[in-house]
């Protein structure tokens, strides 16, 4: 039971990084990325391939960050002349392209067989139980660091400029903000965080295949950010933990319903998740932790 709890909390942390990634661009500059599963896969495969070639794990994670950021820039450059809603369509197609490439390019990704034996840091030295605890602490620390950096960014003048672009990019451009530069930087950083989460997932599981990167991951992360509160890093992290814990809890809840086939049980789980989200949004339309809008400082009254 303890191993299962540790596994669930580690998965919560990995999904929390994905939620922070989405919140950065959706809650920051108002861009919708439907390709989170694609960037998740890019990071996982980049790190697995790099470490498989003999690189240390830290180099593999660094490779995931760099490759994720570069791919994010390529995706945004491809949509520069399109409206922002087309970015969502392009990223959705991008995620499917990445999955199909991983499935068919066996020389690079081993296709549907997947990549096994991915290096797990200190697993041999610590043993299975010790490694699980160590990795949980490591993932939690990374989540805290990324959360703190994004929260600092959110409260900085740079973050306020991003929020201005989200609310009205034409007005922000008129005020002298480089809208395109802000969008490119935000998307690249978001993609790098998503890729890092994929790298952490790969080294935790020690095995990845195209089946691990289905579009359903993106849906779960959107549920997490929506339920937690769009535009607030703390809400994204809270939402990710709640969604993963609820997903795992439904595994046991559906066992109480006798006479159901496995396919029906899976459908019941998805229905329960949808009902839970509807209830959260009905009770808390802005999410559990809504974004805090700072009040403008009161201007002193003119003297006579």
N, C-alpha and C positions, 0 to 999 in steps of 0.2 A: 504493500500500500504506500509506503514511504517513497519507493522508487517512482510510483505513478504520480504522486504529488509533486516530486521534484521535476519529473518530465513535464508535467502540466505547467508549472511555474516558469520553467525555462522556455517553453513554447509561448507563454504569455509575454515574456520579455522580447522574444524575437518578433512577435506580432506587434508589440508596443513600438518597436523601431519602425515597422512598416506604417503604423498609424501616425507616428511623428513625421514620417516622410510625406504622407498624404496631407497632413494638416499644414505642413509648411507651405505647400503651393496652393492647396484649396482654401485654407483659412488665411493664407498670407496674401497671395496675389490673385486669387480667384480662378486659378486654372484647375481643370478637372483631369486627373490622370487615371484612365481606366486600364492602364497597362502595368499596374504594380506587380502583378505576377510575372511579367516579362523581366522587369528589373531585378526582382527577387531571384529569378532563374539565372540572369546574367551574372550576378554576384556569386551565386552558388557554383556555377560552372567555372567562372574565372578563377576562383580560389582553389577549387578541386583540381583543375588542370595545372595551375601553377605549382601547387604542392606535390601533385603527382609527378611533376618534372624534377622534383628535388628541392624546391624552394621551401624555406621555413614557413610555418603557419602565419606568422605576422606578415611576411611578404605576400602571402596569398590573400590576406585580408586587405593589405594595401593595394594589391592588384584589383581586387573587387571594387574598392572605392574609386580607383582611377578609371577602370573600364565602365563602371556605372555612370560616372559623371560625363565621360566622353560620349557614351551612347545617349545619355539624356540630352546633351547638346545637339547631337545629330538629329534626334527626333524633333526637338524644338525648331532647329533651323529648317527642317523639312516643312514646317507649317507657318513660316514667317508671314507669308502672303495670304494666309487663310484666317478666318474668324476664330475666336478662341474655342467655340464649341466644336470646331473641326479637330482641335487638338485631342479632344476626348475620343473621337472616332479613330484618329491615327494611332493613338496609344493603345486602344483596344486591338486594332489590327497588328500592332507591333508585338504585343504579348503573344498573340497566336503565331506570328512568324517565328518568334524565338522558340516557342514550344515545338513547332514543326522542324526547325533547324536542329534542335537537340534530338528530335526523334529520328531524323533521316541522315544526319552527318555522323556516321558511325566512326569515321577516322578521328573525329575530335571529341565526341561526347559518348561514344559506344552505343548510341541509339537507344532503343527501348530496353536494352540490358542495363543501362545506367552505369554510373561510375561507383565502384565499391572500394572499400579499403582506404577511404579518405582519412588523412592524418587527424587524430584527435589529440590536442595538446595535453601532455602529462598523463594520458590514460594508462599507459603501461606502468608508470611509476606509482600512480595513486590507486589503481584498481577501479573496477566498475563503479562501485558506490562512491568512492572518494572523488572520482572524476565527475560524476553527476553533480555532486555538491559543489565542486570547484567551478564547473561550467555554469551552474546556476548563479553563483556569486559573480562570475565574470560577466555574464550577460546582463545581470541586474546592474552591475557597475557601469557598463557601457550605456545602458538605457538612462541611468541617472546623469551621466556626463552629457549625452546628447540632449536630454531634456533640459539640463541647466543651460547649455549653450543656446538652444533654440529659445528658451524663455528669455535669456539675456538679449538675444537678437530681437525677439518680439517687443521688448520694452525699449529698444534703442531707437534713435532717429531713423536708422535703416529699416527697422521693422515698421515704424509708423508710415514710412514712405510706401512700403509694400501694402499696408492696409489701405492707404489712399488710392493706390492703383486698383486694388480689389473693388473699392466702392465706385470709383469713376476714373478710369484710366485716361480719358480725354482731359478731364480737369487736372489730373496729376501731371500730364504732359504739358498742359498750359502753364502749370506752376513751375515747370523747369525740371521735372523728374525724367530720367532716362528710362522710360517704361520698358523698352525692349531689353535693355541691359539688366534691369531688375528681374524680368521674367526668365531670361537665360540663366542668370546666376541662381535664382531660386529653384528652377527645374533641375539644374545640374547638381545642386546640393541635395535636393530631394531624391534624385535618382541614385546618388552615391550612398545615402543612408539606406535606401531600399536594397541596394546591392550588398551593403555590409550585413544587413539582416540575413540575406540569402547565404552569404559566406559563413556566418555563425551557424545557420541551420545545417549547412552541408557538413561542417566539422563536428557538429553535435550528433547527427544521424550516421555519419561515416558512409552514407550511401545516398545518392540522388539519381532520379530518373525523370523523364518528361512528365510522368503522371503526378509528380509532386508539385507541379506548377500550373494547376488548372485555374481557369478564370474565377472559380469560386473563392479563391484567396482574396482577390480584389473586392468581391462583394462583402466578405467578412470584415475587411478593413474599413470599407465605407460604412458598414453598420457600426463599427467601433467608434469611428470619428463622429458620426452623426449622433449616436447615443451619448457619447462623452461630452461633446460640445465642440462645434467647428470653430476654429480660430484660437483655441487655447491648448497649449501643449499638455497641460495637466489633464485636461478632459480627454485628449487622444490616448494618453497612457491608461487612464482609468477605464475608458471604453474598451481598449484592447484586452485588458485583464478580465473585465466582466464578460466580454464576448467569448473568449477562450474558455473560461471557467463554466459559462453557461453551456457552451458546445459540449464540453466533456460531461457536464451533469446530465444532459439529455440522453447520453448513452445509457445511463442507469434508469432514467425515468421511463424510457420506452420499453424497458424490460418488464414494467408493471402491466403492460397491455398485452394480454394473451391472445394467441391466435393470429398474430401478424407475421407476414413474410419479411425477410430481410429488406427487400425493396420498399415495402410499406413502412417498416421501422425508420429507414433513412428519410422517407418522405415526411413522416411524423416529426422527425427531428427538425427538418427545415421549416415545417409549419409552426412548431413551437418557437423557433428563433424569430420568425416573422411576427408572430403574435406578441412576443416579448418586446420587439422593437416598436410595434404599434402602441403598446401600453406606455413605453417610456416616452415616446414622442407626444402621446396624448396628455400625459401628466407633466412632462417637461419638454415643451416644444423646442426650446433652445438647447436641449441636452442637459445632462446631469450637472455639468459644470459649464454654464454658458460663458461666452466671452465677456470679459470686463471692458467696457468702453470708458476710457478715462474722460473725466469731465474737463472741459476747457477752463482755464484759470479765470476767475472773476476779474473783470476789468475795473480799475478804480474809477469811481464816479468823478466826472469833471468838476473842478472847483469853480466857483463863481468868480 
